[in-house]
């Protein structure tokens, strides 16, 4: 599995506007869909991703962006700080096929937890901050992702950049 998402404590309209500004442009397509169809609407007739694809929904004051195409992995922390601004923010994801996990928590414009474990580039591994306790290895991040009660919505919107 390789689930990955980021979420920001903003309503969905403000969060999408912020994402578009951060991406230096608006989305190419916006498609209301069910979760079960999210990947299908992101694939073209040749079986290729149409672009950077996110499944977006709002829950408990958070806007969640599920990264369907993997385009938002390996983004530098400074760039996420710019996106989050002074809003609460969390990035979390893992890929158990290649032993990769990342978790980044930002509160009030400061990184409170940054964890990265990647078997392919161990020199990049980091575990800093106490903003989310008990994150010591990629399995801890995977458990965090799998148990995050905010993640999942039957209905949402696909944004393709």
DSSP file (Angstrom, degrees, kcal/mol; ACC not computed):
  #  RESIDUE AA STRUCTURE BP1 BP2  ACC     N-H-->O    O-->H-N    N-H-->O    O-->H-N    TCO  KAPPA ALPHA  PHI   PSI    X-CA   Y-CA   Z-CA
    1    1 A X              0   0    0      0, 0.0    95,-2.0     0, 0.0    96,-0.5   0.000 360.0 360.0 360.0 156.2    0.0    0.0    0.0
    2    2 A X        +     0   0    0     93,-0.2    93,-0.2    94,-0.1     2,-0.1  -0.249 360.0 168.9-147.7  57.1    1.0    3.6   -0.4
    3    3 A X        +     0   0    0     90,-0.1    91,-2.2   139,-0.0     2,-0.3  -0.463   7.7 171.6 -71.3 143.2   -1.5    5.9    1.0
    4    4 A X  E     +A   93   0A   0     89,-0.2    63,-2.3    63,-0.2     2,-0.3  -0.985   3.0 156.8-152.1 139.8   -0.5    9.6    1.3
    5    5 A X  E     -AB  92  66A   0     87,-2.7    87,-2.7    -2,-0.3     2,-0.3  -0.982  23.4-151.3-154.2 162.6   -2.4   12.7    2.3
    6    6 A X  E     -AB  91  65A   0     59,-2.1    59,-3.1    -2,-0.3     2,-0.3  -0.987  15.7-167.7-135.2 150.4   -2.0   16.2    3.6
    7    7 A X  E     -AB  90  64A   0     83,-2.9    83,-2.4    -2,-0.3     2,-0.4  -0.984   5.7-164.7-139.3 149.0   -4.5   18.2    5.5
    8    8 A X  E     -AB  89  63A   0     55,-2.0    55,-2.7    -2,-0.3     2,-2.3  -0.988  31.6-117.1-135.6 141.9   -4.9   21.8    6.6
    9    9 A X  S    S+     0   0    0     79,-2.5     2,-0.3    -2,-0.4    79,-0.2  -0.484  79.4 101.4 -82.3  73.8   -7.2   23.3    9.1
   10   10 A X  S    S-     0   0    0     -2,-2.3    -2,-0.2    77,-0.1     2,-0.0  -0.964  80.6 -92.2-146.2 156.3   -9.1   25.5    6.7
   11   11 A X     >  -     0   0    0     -2,-0.3     4,-2.6     1,-0.1     5,-0.2  -0.347  47.4-104.8 -67.6 161.0  -12.5   25.2    5.0
   12   12 A X  H  > S+     0   0    0      1,-0.2     4,-2.5     2,-0.2     5,-0.2   0.849 116.9  51.0 -62.0 -39.3  -12.4   23.5    1.7
   13   13 A X  H  > S+     0   0    0      2,-0.2     4,-2.2     1,-0.2    -1,-0.2   0.938 114.5  43.2 -66.0 -45.0  -12.8   26.6   -0.5
   14   14 A X  H  > S+     0   0    0      2,-0.2     4,-2.5     1,-0.2    -2,-0.2   0.893 114.3  51.5 -65.5 -39.1  -10.0   28.5    1.3
   15   15 A X  H  X S+     0   0    0     -4,-2.6     4,-2.5     2,-0.2    -2,-0.2   0.913 110.8  47.0 -65.7 -42.5   -7.8   25.4    1.3
   16   16 A X  H  X S+     0   0    0     -4,-2.5     4,-2.6     2,-0.2    -1,-0.2   0.915 112.6  49.9 -66.1 -42.0   -8.2   24.8   -2.5
   17   17 A X  H  X S+     0   0    0     -4,-2.2     4,-2.2    -5,-0.2    -2,-0.2   0.917 111.8  48.8 -60.4 -42.9   -7.6   28.5   -3.2
   18   18 A X  H  X S+     0   0    0     -4,-2.5     4,-2.5     2,-0.2    -2,-0.2   0.907 111.2  49.9 -63.1 -42.8   -4.4   28.3   -1.1
   19   19 A X  H  X S+     0   0    0     -4,-2.5     4,-2.4     2,-0.2    -2,-0.2   0.918 109.8  50.6 -63.0 -43.8   -3.3   25.2   -2.9
   20   20 A X  H  <>S+     0   0    0     -4,-2.6     5,-2.7     2,-0.2     4,-0.3   0.919 112.1  46.9 -61.5 -43.6   -3.8   26.7   -6.3
   21   21 A X  H ><5S+     0   0    0     -4,-2.2     3,-1.1     1,-0.2    -1,-0.2   0.912 113.1  49.4 -63.4 -42.3   -1.8   29.8   -5.3
   22   22 A X  H 3<5S+     0   0    0     -4,-2.5    -2,-0.2     1,-0.3    -1,-0.2   0.851 110.8  50.0 -65.3 -35.3    0.9   27.6   -3.9
   23   23 A X  T 3<5S-     0   0    0     -4,-2.4    -1,-0.3     2,-0.3    -2,-0.2   0.429 112.9-122.0 -81.1   0.4    1.0   25.5   -7.1
   24   24 A X  T < 5S+     0   0    0     -3,-1.1     2,-0.3    -4,-0.3    -3,-0.2   0.850  82.3  36.7  59.2  37.3    1.2   28.7   -9.2
   25   25 A X  S   <S-     0   0    0     -5,-2.7    -2,-0.3    -6,-0.2     2,-0.1  -0.883  85.6 -87.7 165.9 166.4   -2.0   27.9  -11.1
   26   26 A X        -     0   0    0     -2,-0.3     2,-0.1     1,-0.1    -9,-0.0  -0.393  51.5 -86.5 -89.9 169.7   -5.4   26.5  -11.0
   27   27 A X        -     0   0    0      1,-0.1   134,-0.3    -2,-0.1    -1,-0.1  -0.360  22.1-140.2 -73.2 154.8   -6.4   22.9  -11.6
   28   28 A X  S    S+     0   0    0    132,-3.4     2,-0.3     1,-0.3   133,-0.2   0.821  86.5  17.7 -81.4 -36.0   -7.1   21.6  -15.1
   29   29 A X  E     -C  160   0A   0    131,-1.5   131,-2.4     2,-0.0     2,-0.4  -0.992  56.5-167.4-139.9 145.9  -10.1   19.5  -14.0
   30   30 A X  E     +C  159   0A   0     -2,-0.3     2,-0.5   129,-0.2   129,-0.2  -0.971  18.6 179.9-132.3 116.3  -12.4   19.5  -11.0
   31   31 A X  E     -C  158   0A   0    127,-2.6   127,-3.2    -2,-0.4     2,-0.3  -0.961  23.2-143.8-128.6 116.8  -14.6   16.4  -10.8
   32   32 A X  E     +C  157   0A   0     -2,-0.5     2,-0.3   125,-0.2   125,-0.2  -0.631  44.8 145.6 -72.8 132.6  -17.2   15.6   -8.1
   33   33 A X  E     -C  156   0A   0    123,-2.7   123,-2.7    -2,-0.3     2,-0.2  -0.957  49.7 -94.5-158.6 172.2  -17.0   11.8   -7.5
   34   34 A X  E >>  -C  155   0A   0     -2,-0.3     3,-1.6   121,-0.2     4,-0.6  -0.643  41.5-111.9 -91.4 156.0  -17.3    8.9   -5.1
   35   35 A X  G >4 S+     0   0    0    119,-2.6     3,-1.3     1,-0.3     4,-0.4   0.877 116.4  59.9 -55.8 -40.2  -14.2    7.5   -3.5
   36   36 A X  G 34 S+     0   0    0    118,-0.3    -1,-0.3     1,-0.3     4,-0.2   0.675 111.3  40.6 -65.7 -16.4  -14.5    4.3   -5.4
   37   37 A X  G <> S+     0   0    0     -3,-1.6     4,-2.0     2,-0.1    -1,-0.3   0.396  85.2 101.3-108.9   0.3  -14.2    6.2   -8.7
   38   38 A X  T << S+     0   0    0     -3,-1.3     4,-0.5    -4,-0.6    -2,-0.1   0.902  86.7  40.0 -58.8 -47.8  -11.5    8.7   -7.7
   39   39 A X  T >> S+     0   0    0     -4,-0.4     3,-1.5     1,-0.2     4,-0.5   0.918 111.1  59.2 -68.0 -41.5   -8.6    7.0   -9.4
   40   40 A X  G >4 S+     0   0    0      1,-0.3     3,-1.0    -4,-0.2    -1,-0.2   0.874 104.1  49.9 -55.3 -41.1  -10.7    6.0  -12.5
   41   41 A X  G 3< S+     0   0    0     -4,-2.0    -1,-0.3     1,-0.2    -2,-0.2   0.615 106.5  58.2 -76.5  -9.4  -11.5    9.7  -13.3
   42   42 A X  G <4 S+     0   0    0     -3,-1.5     8,-2.8    -4,-0.5     2,-0.4   0.500  92.1  83.4 -92.8  -6.3   -7.8   10.6  -13.0
   43   43 A X  B <<  -I   49   0B   0     -3,-1.0     6,-0.2    -4,-0.5     2,-0.0  -0.816  69.6-141.1-105.4 136.5   -6.7    8.2  -15.7
   44   44 A X    >   -     0   0    0      4,-3.1     3,-2.0    -2,-0.4    -2,-0.1  -0.214  39.5 -86.9 -85.3-178.1   -6.8    8.9  -19.4
   45   45 A X  T 3  S+     0   0    0      1,-0.3    -1,-0.1     2,-0.1    -2,-0.0   0.661 128.0  55.7 -66.1 -16.3   -7.7    6.6  -22.3
   46   46 A X  T 3  S-     0   0    0      2,-0.1    -1,-0.3     3,-0.0     3,-0.1   0.359 120.5-106.6 -95.1   3.7   -4.1    5.3  -22.5
   47   47 A X  S <  S+     0   0    0     -3,-2.0     2,-0.3     1,-0.3    -2,-0.1   0.661  79.0 128.6  82.1  16.2   -4.1    4.4  -18.8
   48   48 A X        -     0   0    0      1,-0.1    -4,-3.1     2,-0.0    -1,-0.3  -0.733  68.4 -95.9-104.4 152.3   -1.9    7.3  -17.7
   49   49 A X  B     -I   43   0B   0     -2,-0.3    -6,-0.2    -6,-0.2     3,-0.1  -0.414  25.5-140.3 -60.5 138.8   -2.4    9.8  -15.0
   50   50 A X        -     0   0    0     -8,-2.8     2,-0.3     1,-0.2    -1,-0.1   0.654  67.4 -63.9 -74.8 -15.7   -3.9   13.0  -16.4
   51   51 A X  S    S-     0   0    0     -9,-0.3     2,-0.6   110,-0.1    -1,-0.2  -0.968  93.7 -16.3 163.9-155.3   -1.7   15.0  -14.1
   52   52 A X  S    S-     0   0    0     -2,-0.3   109,-2.7    -3,-0.1     2,-0.5  -0.722  72.4-158.7 -78.9 118.4   -1.2   15.5  -10.4
   53   53 A X  E     +D  160   0A   0     -2,-0.6    15,-1.5   107,-0.2    16,-1.2  -0.880  17.0 177.4-115.5 129.4   -4.3   14.1   -8.9
   54   54 A X  E     -DE 159  67A   0    105,-2.4   105,-2.7    -2,-0.5     2,-0.6  -0.977  22.1-146.3-126.7 140.2   -5.8   14.8   -5.4
   55   55 A X  E     -DE 158  66A   0     11,-2.3    11,-3.2    -2,-0.4     2,-0.4  -0.947  31.0-166.3-102.7 121.0   -9.1   13.5   -3.9
   56   56 A X  E     +DE 157  65A   0    101,-3.5   101,-2.4    -2,-0.6     2,-0.3  -0.882  20.0 147.1-121.7 139.4  -10.3   16.4   -1.7
   57   57 A X  E     - E   0  64A   0      7,-1.7     7,-3.1    -2,-0.4     2,-0.4  -0.971  36.5-118.2-158.7 166.1  -13.0   16.6    1.1
   58   58 A X  E     + E   0  63A   0     -2,-0.3     2,-0.3     5,-0.2     5,-0.2  -0.903  30.2 169.1-114.5 140.1  -13.7   18.5    4.3
   59   59 A X  E >   - E   0  62A   0      3,-2.9     3,-2.1    -2,-0.4    -2,-0.0  -0.925  64.8 -17.0-154.0 125.0  -14.1   16.9    7.7
   60   60 A X  T 3  S-     0   0    0     -2,-0.3     3,-0.1     1,-0.3    90,-0.0   0.846 128.3 -47.0  51.5  42.0  -14.2   18.4   11.2
   61   61 A X  T 3  S+     0   0    0      1,-0.3     2,-0.3   -52,-0.0    -1,-0.3   0.420 118.9 107.4  84.2  -2.1  -12.8   21.7   10.1
   62   62 A X  E <   - E   0  59A   0     -3,-2.1    -3,-2.9   -53,-0.2     2,-0.5  -0.816  60.7-143.6-105.6 146.7  -10.0   20.2    8.1
   63   63 A X  E     -BE   8  58A   0    -55,-2.7   -55,-2.0    -2,-0.3     2,-0.5  -0.966  21.3-156.2-105.3 126.8   -9.6   19.9    4.3
   64   64 A X  E     -BE   7  57A   0     -7,-3.1    -7,-1.7    -2,-0.5     2,-0.6  -0.884   9.9-166.3-108.2 131.6   -8.0   16.7    3.4
   65   65 A X  E     -BE   6  56A   0    -59,-3.1   -59,-2.1    -2,-0.5     2,-0.5  -0.940   8.5-158.5-115.4 104.9   -6.1   16.2    0.1
   66   66 A X  E     -BE   5  55A   0    -11,-3.2   -11,-2.3    -2,-0.6     2,-1.2  -0.760  17.2-134.7 -85.3 126.1   -5.4   12.5   -0.6
   67   67 A X  E     + E   0  54A   0    -63,-2.3   -13,-0.2    -2,-0.5   -63,-0.2  -0.670  31.1 171.9 -85.7  94.9   -2.5   12.2   -3.0
   68   68 A X  S    S+     0   0    0    -15,-1.5    -1,-0.2    -2,-1.2   -14,-0.2   0.853  75.8  38.5 -74.3 -36.0   -3.7    9.7   -5.6
   69   69 A X  S    S-     0   0    0    -16,-1.2    -1,-0.2   -20,-0.0   -15,-0.1   0.467 104.7-117.7 -99.5  -2.4   -0.8   10.1   -8.1
   70   70 A X  S >  S+     0   0    0    -17,-0.3     3,-1.1    -3,-0.1    -2,-0.1   0.610  72.5 131.2  80.8  11.6    2.1   10.5   -5.7
   71   71 A X  T 3   +     0   0    0      1,-0.2   -19,-0.1   -18,-0.2    -1,-0.1   0.656  64.2  58.1 -74.1 -15.7    3.0   13.9   -6.9
   72   72 A X  T >  S+     0   0    0    -68,-0.0     3,-0.5     3,-0.0    -1,-0.2   0.186  80.0 107.8-105.2  18.0    3.2   15.5   -3.4
   73   73 A X  T <  S+     0   0    0     -3,-1.1   -69,-0.0     1,-0.2    29,-0.0  -0.626  77.1  21.8 -86.3 153.0    5.9   13.2   -2.0
   74   74 A X  T 3  S+     0   0    0     -2,-0.2     2,-0.4     1,-0.2    -1,-0.2   0.782  79.3 153.0  61.7  32.0    9.4   14.4   -1.4
   75   75 A X    <   -     0   0    0     -3,-0.5    -1,-0.2     1,-0.1     5,-0.1  -0.765  51.8-103.0 -87.8 138.0    8.4   18.1   -1.2
   76   76 A X    >>  -     0   0    0     -2,-0.4     4,-1.7     1,-0.1     3,-0.5  -0.241  21.0-122.4 -64.0 147.0   10.8   20.1    0.9
   77   77 A X  H 3> S+     0   0    0      1,-0.2     4,-2.6     2,-0.2     5,-0.2   0.877 110.8  58.3 -57.0 -42.1    9.8   21.1    4.4
   78   78 A X  H 3> S+     0   0    0      1,-0.2     4,-1.8     2,-0.2    -1,-0.2   0.859 104.7  51.6 -59.3 -35.3   10.3   24.9    3.7
   79   79 A X  H <> S+     0   0    0     -3,-0.5     4,-2.1     2,-0.2    -1,-0.2   0.907 109.8  48.2 -68.4 -41.5    7.8   24.6    0.8
   80   80 A X  H  X S+     0   0    0     -4,-1.7     4,-3.0     2,-0.2     5,-0.2   0.878 108.7  54.9 -65.5 -36.8    5.2   22.9    3.1
   81   81 A X  H  X S+     0   0    0     -4,-2.6     4,-2.3     2,-0.2    -1,-0.2   0.902 107.7  50.0 -60.3 -40.8    5.8   25.7    5.7
   82   82 A X  H  < S+     0   0    0     -4,-1.8    -2,-0.2    -5,-0.2    -1,-0.2   0.922 113.1  46.1 -63.2 -44.2    5.0   28.2    3.0
   83   83 A X  H  < S+     0   0    0     -4,-2.1    -2,-0.2     1,-0.2    -1,-0.2   0.941 115.2  45.5 -64.2 -47.2    1.8   26.4    2.1
   84   84 A X  H >< S+     0   0    0     -4,-3.0     3,-2.5     1,-0.2     2,-0.2   0.859  79.7 172.0 -66.7 -35.8    0.7   25.9    5.7
   85   85 A X  T 3< S-     0   0    0     -4,-2.3    24,-0.2     1,-0.3    -1,-0.2  -0.453  75.3 -25.8  58.3-123.8    1.5   29.5    6.7
   86   86 A X  T 3  S+     0   0    0     -2,-0.2    22,-0.4    22,-0.2    -1,-0.3   0.178 115.1 108.6-103.8  17.2    0.0   29.9   10.2
   87   87 A X  S <  S-     0   0    0     -3,-2.5    22,-0.3    20,-0.1     2,-0.1  -0.648  81.0-100.3 -92.4 149.6   -2.6   27.1    9.8
   88   88 A X        +     0   0    0     -2,-0.3   -79,-2.5   -79,-0.2     2,-0.3  -0.478  52.0 179.5 -66.1 139.3   -2.4   23.7   11.4
   89   89 A X  E     -AF   8 106A   0     17,-2.3    17,-2.4   -81,-0.2     2,-0.3  -0.992  19.2-173.4-147.5 145.6   -1.1   21.2    8.9
   90   90 A X  E     -AF   7 105A   0    -83,-2.4   -83,-2.9    -2,-0.3     2,-0.4  -0.980   3.0-172.5-144.5 133.7   -0.2   17.5    8.7
   91   91 A X  E     +AF   6 104A   0     13,-2.5    13,-2.5    -2,-0.3     2,-0.3  -0.988  18.6 164.6-118.4 131.7    1.4   15.5    5.9
   92   92 A X  E     +AF   5 103A   0    -87,-2.7   -87,-2.7    -2,-0.4     2,-0.3  -0.989   5.0 134.3-150.0 140.4    1.5   11.7    6.3
   93   93 A X  E     -AF   4 102A   0      9,-2.0     9,-2.5    -2,-0.3     2,-0.3  -0.971  19.4-169.3-173.8 163.0    2.1    8.8    4.0
   94   94 A X  E     - F   0 101A   0    -91,-2.2     2,-0.4    -2,-0.3     7,-0.2  -0.987  14.3-154.0-156.3 161.0    3.9    5.6    3.5
   95   95 A X  E >>> - F   0 100A   0      5,-2.6     5,-1.5    -2,-0.3     4,-0.7  -0.903   5.7-169.7-139.2 108.4    4.8    2.9    0.9
   96   96 A X  T 345S+     0   0    0    -95,-2.0   -94,-0.1    -2,-0.4    -1,-0.1   0.618  81.8  67.1 -77.5 -10.6    5.4   -0.5    2.3
   97   97 A X  T 345S+     0   0    0    -96,-0.5    -1,-0.2     1,-0.2   -95,-0.1   0.807 118.2  21.2 -76.5 -29.7    6.7   -1.9   -1.0
   98   98 A X  T <45S-     0   0    0     -3,-0.6    21,-0.5     2,-0.1    22,-0.3   0.324 109.2-112.9-118.8   6.6    9.8    0.4   -0.9
   99   99 A X  T  <5 +     0   0    0     -4,-0.7    20,-2.4     1,-0.2     2,-0.4   0.995  63.1 146.9  52.3  77.6    9.9    1.1    2.9
  100  100 A X  E   < +FG  95 118A   0     -5,-1.5    -5,-2.6    18,-0.2     2,-0.3  -0.998  16.3 165.0-138.7 135.9    9.2    4.8    2.8
  101  101 A X  E     -FG  94 117A   0     16,-2.4    16,-2.6    -2,-0.4     2,-0.4  -0.979   7.6-178.2-151.7 143.3    7.3    6.9    5.3
  102  102 A X  E     +FG  93 116A   0     -9,-2.5    -9,-2.0    -2,-0.3     2,-0.4  -0.999   4.5 175.6-142.4 140.4    7.0   10.6    6.0
  103  103 A X  E     +FG  92 115A   0     12,-2.5    12,-3.0    -2,-0.4     2,-0.4  -0.976   3.2 176.9-143.3 130.1    5.1   12.6    8.6
  104  104 A X  E     -FG  91 114A   0    -13,-2.5   -13,-2.5    -2,-0.4     2,-0.4  -0.983   5.1-172.2-136.6 122.2    5.3   16.4    8.9
  105  105 A X  E     -FG  90 113A   0      8,-2.7     7,-2.6    -2,-0.4     8,-1.4  -0.959   3.1-173.2-117.4 133.6    3.3   18.4   11.5
  106  106 A X  E     +FG  89 111A   0    -17,-2.4   -17,-2.3    -2,-0.4     2,-0.4  -0.991   5.3 176.2-128.0 131.9    3.1   22.2   11.5
  107  107 A X  E >  S- G   0 110A   0      3,-2.6     3,-1.7    -2,-0.4   -19,-0.1  -0.998  71.5  -8.5-135.4 131.0    1.5   24.4   14.1
  108  108 A X  T 3  S-     0   0    0    -22,-0.4   -22,-0.2    -2,-0.4   -21,-0.1   0.852 129.8 -53.5  52.6  39.4    1.6   28.2   14.2
  109  109 A X  T 3  S+     0   0    0    -22,-0.3     2,-0.4   -24,-0.2    -1,-0.3   0.601 117.7 105.8  76.6  11.2    4.1   28.3   11.4
  110  110 A X  E <  S-G  107   0A   0     -3,-1.7    -3,-2.6   -24,-0.0     2,-0.5  -0.963  74.1-116.6-126.9 142.4    6.6   26.0   13.1
  111  111 A X  E     +G  106   0A   0     -2,-0.4    -5,-0.3    -5,-0.2     3,-0.1  -0.633  31.2 174.9 -73.3 122.9    7.5   22.3   12.4
  112  112 A X  E    S+     0   0A   0     -7,-2.6    19,-3.3    -2,-0.5    18,-0.4   0.621  70.6  14.3-103.7 -19.0    6.5   20.3   15.5
  113  113 A X  E     +G  105   0A   0     -8,-1.4    -8,-2.7    17,-0.2     2,-0.4  -0.927  58.9 175.7-155.2 131.5    7.3   16.9   14.1
  114  114 A X  E     +GH 104 128A   0     14,-2.9    14,-2.9    -2,-0.3     2,-0.4  -0.940  10.1 168.3-138.1 117.0    9.3   15.8   11.0
  115  115 A X  E     +GH 103 127A   0    -12,-3.0   -12,-2.5    -2,-0.4     2,-0.3  -0.993   2.0 168.5-128.0 133.9    9.9   12.2   10.3
  116  116 A X  E     +GH 102 126A   0     10,-2.8    10,-2.1    -2,-0.4     2,-0.4  -0.960   4.0 174.7-144.8 127.1   11.2   10.7    7.1
  117  117 A X  E     +G  101   0A   0    -16,-2.6   -16,-2.4    -2,-0.3     2,-0.4  -0.987   7.6 165.2-132.5 124.5   12.4    7.1    6.6
  118  118 A X  E >   -G  100   0A   0     -2,-0.4     3,-0.7   -18,-0.2   -18,-0.2  -0.942  27.1-158.3-142.7 115.5   13.4    5.9    3.1
  119  119 A X  G >  S+     0   0    0    -20,-2.4     3,-0.6   -21,-0.5   -20,-0.1   0.827  95.2  57.7 -61.4 -31.8   15.4    2.7    2.5
  120  120 A X  G 3  S+     0   0    0    -22,-0.3    -1,-0.2     1,-0.3     2,-0.1   0.773 122.7  21.3 -72.6 -26.0   16.5    4.1   -0.9
  121  121 A X  G X   +     0   0    0     -3,-0.7     3,-2.2     1,-0.1     4,-0.3  -0.526  66.5 167.1-141.2  71.7   18.2    7.2    0.6
  122  122 A X  G X  S+     0   0    0     -3,-0.6     3,-1.4     1,-0.3    -1,-0.1   0.726  72.5  72.1 -61.6 -21.7   18.9    6.6    4.3
  123  123 A X  G 3  S+     0   0    0      1,-0.3    -1,-0.3    -3,-0.1    -3,-0.0   0.706  95.3  54.6 -65.6 -17.4   21.1    9.7    4.4
  124  124 A X  G <  S+     0   0    0     -3,-2.2    -1,-0.3    -6,-0.2    -2,-0.2   0.539  80.6 122.8 -90.0  -9.4   17.9   11.7    4.1
  125  125 A X    <   +     0   0    0     -3,-1.4     2,-0.3    -4,-0.3    -8,-0.2  -0.230  35.8 171.7 -60.2 141.6   16.2   10.0    7.2
  126  126 A X  E     -H  116   0A   0    -10,-2.1   -10,-2.8     2,-0.0     2,-0.2  -0.994  25.4-176.9-150.0 148.9   15.2   12.3    9.9
  127  127 A X  E     +H  115   0A   0     -2,-0.3     2,-0.4   -12,-0.2   -12,-0.2  -0.717  28.4 153.9-148.1  94.9   13.2   12.2   13.2
  128  128 A X  E     +H  114   0A   0    -14,-2.9   -14,-2.9    -2,-0.2    -2,-0.0  -0.948  35.2  21.7-128.4 143.0   12.8   15.6   14.8
  129  129 A X        -     0   0    0     -2,-0.4   -16,-0.2   -16,-0.2   -17,-0.1   0.080  59.2-118.7  90.8 162.1   10.3   17.2   17.2
  130  130 A X  S    S+     0   0    0    -18,-0.4   -17,-0.2     1,-0.1     3,-0.2   0.163  71.4 117.0-121.8  14.4    7.8   15.9   19.6
  131  131 A X  S    S+     0   0    0    -19,-3.3     2,-0.4     1,-0.3   -18,-0.2   0.772  89.3  28.7 -59.3 -28.0    4.6   17.3   18.1
  132  132 A X  S >  S-     0   0    0    -20,-0.3     3,-0.5    -3,-0.1    -1,-0.3  -0.934  93.0-143.8-131.8 108.6    3.3   13.8   17.5
  133  133 A X  T 3  S+     0   0    0     -2,-0.4     3,-0.1    -3,-0.2    -3,-0.1  -0.200  72.0  31.3 -72.1 163.3    4.7   11.3   20.1
  134  134 A X  T 3  S+     0   0    0      1,-0.2     2,-0.7     2,-0.0    -1,-0.2   0.733  72.9 133.9  66.2  28.0    5.6    7.7   19.5
  135  135 A X    <   +     0   0    0     -3,-0.5    -1,-0.2     1,-0.1     3,-0.1  -0.908  14.3 136.7-105.6 104.1    6.7    8.1   15.9
  136  136 A X        +     0   0    0     -2,-0.7     2,-0.3     1,-0.3    -1,-0.1   0.563  63.8  11.6-123.3 -17.8   10.1    6.2   15.7
  137  137 A X  S >> S-     0   0    0     -3,-0.2     4,-1.5   -22,-0.0     3,-0.6  -0.927  85.0 -87.0-154.7 176.5   10.0    4.2   12.5
  138  138 A X  H 3> S+     0   0    0     -2,-0.3     4,-2.5     1,-0.3     5,-0.1   0.809 121.5  59.2 -63.7 -30.1    8.0    3.7    9.2
  139  139 A X  H 3> S+     0   0    0      2,-0.2     4,-2.5     1,-0.2    -1,-0.3   0.877 102.2  54.0 -66.6 -37.0    5.6    1.3   10.8
  140  140 A X  H <> S+     0   0    0     -3,-0.6     4,-2.2     2,-0.2    -1,-0.2   0.904 110.2  46.9 -62.5 -40.9    4.6    4.0   13.4
  141  141 A X  H  X S+     0   0    0     -4,-1.5     4,-2.8     2,-0.2     5,-0.2   0.928 110.9  51.8 -66.3 -44.4    3.8    6.3   10.5
  142  142 A X  H  X S+     0   0    0     -4,-2.5     4,-2.7     1,-0.2    -2,-0.2   0.916 110.9  48.0 -58.0 -43.4    1.8    3.6    8.7
  143  143 A X  H  X S+     0   0    0     -4,-2.5     4,-1.8     2,-0.2    -1,-0.2   0.908 110.5  51.8 -63.8 -42.0   -0.2    3.0   11.8
  144  144 A X  H  X S+     0   0    0     -4,-2.2     4,-0.8     2,-0.2    -2,-0.2   0.941 112.8  45.1 -59.2 -48.2   -0.8    6.7   12.2
  145  145 A X  H >< S+     0   0    0     -4,-2.8     3,-1.0     1,-0.2    -2,-0.2   0.943 114.0  48.5 -60.5 -49.2   -2.1    7.0    8.6
  146  146 A X  H 3< S+     0   0    0     -4,-2.7    -1,-0.2     1,-0.2    -2,-0.2   0.765 116.8  42.6 -65.9 -25.7   -4.2    3.8    8.9
  147  147 A X  H 3< S+     0   0    0     -4,-1.8     2,-0.6    -5,-0.2    -1,-0.2   0.436  77.9 122.5-101.8  -0.7   -5.8    4.9   12.2
  148  148 A X    X<  -     0   0    0     -3,-1.0     3,-1.4    -4,-0.8    -4,-0.0  -0.506  48.9-158.6 -67.6 111.3   -6.4    8.6   11.3
  149  149 A X  T 3  S+     0   0    0     -2,-0.6    -1,-0.2     1,-0.3    -4,-0.0   0.625  85.6  63.3 -70.4 -13.9  -10.1    9.0   11.8
  150  150 A X  T 3  S+     0   0    0    -91,-0.0     2,-0.7     1,-0.0    -1,-0.3   0.692  83.7  93.0 -79.9 -18.1  -10.3   12.1    9.6
  151  151 A X    <   +     0   0    0     -3,-1.4     2,-0.1    -6,-0.1    -1,-0.0  -0.700  66.9  52.7 -91.7 115.5   -9.2   10.2    6.6
  152  152 A X        +     0   0    0     -2,-0.7     2,-0.3     3,-0.1     3,-0.1  -0.023  43.9 176.3 134.4 129.9  -12.0    8.8    4.4
  153  153 A X        -     0   0    0      1,-0.1  -118,-0.1    -2,-0.1    -1,-0.0  -0.934  25.8-146.6-150.3 129.8  -15.0   10.3    2.7
  154  154 A X  S    S+     0   0    0     -2,-0.3  -119,-2.6  -120,-0.1     2,-0.4   0.839  91.6  41.9 -63.9 -33.6  -17.4    8.4    0.4
  155  155 A X  E    S+C   34   0A   0   -121,-0.2     2,-0.3  -120,-0.1  -121,-0.2  -0.936  74.8 126.8-118.8 140.4  -17.9   11.6   -1.6
  156  156 A X  E     -C   33   0A   0   -123,-2.7  -123,-2.7    -2,-0.4     2,-0.4  -0.886  49.7 -89.4-164.3-165.7  -15.3   14.2   -2.6
  157  157 A X  E     -CD  32  56A   0   -101,-2.4  -101,-3.5    -2,-0.3     2,-0.5  -0.987  23.5-143.2-128.1 133.0  -13.8   16.1   -5.4
  158  158 A X  E     -CD  31  55A   0   -127,-3.2  -127,-2.6    -2,-0.4     2,-0.5  -0.852  15.1-164.4 -93.6 129.4  -10.9   15.2   -7.6
  159  159 A X  E     -CD  30  54A   0   -105,-2.7  -105,-2.4    -2,-0.5     2,-0.5  -0.962   0.9-164.1-111.2 130.9   -8.6   18.0   -8.6
  160  160 A X  E      CD  29  53A   0   -131,-2.4  -132,-3.4    -2,-0.5  -131,-1.5  -0.969 360.0 360.0-118.4 120.1   -6.2   17.4  -11.4
  161  161 A X              0   0    0   -109,-2.7  -108,-0.1    -2,-0.5    -1,-0.1   0.372 360.0 360.0-102.7 360.0   -3.2   19.9  -11.8
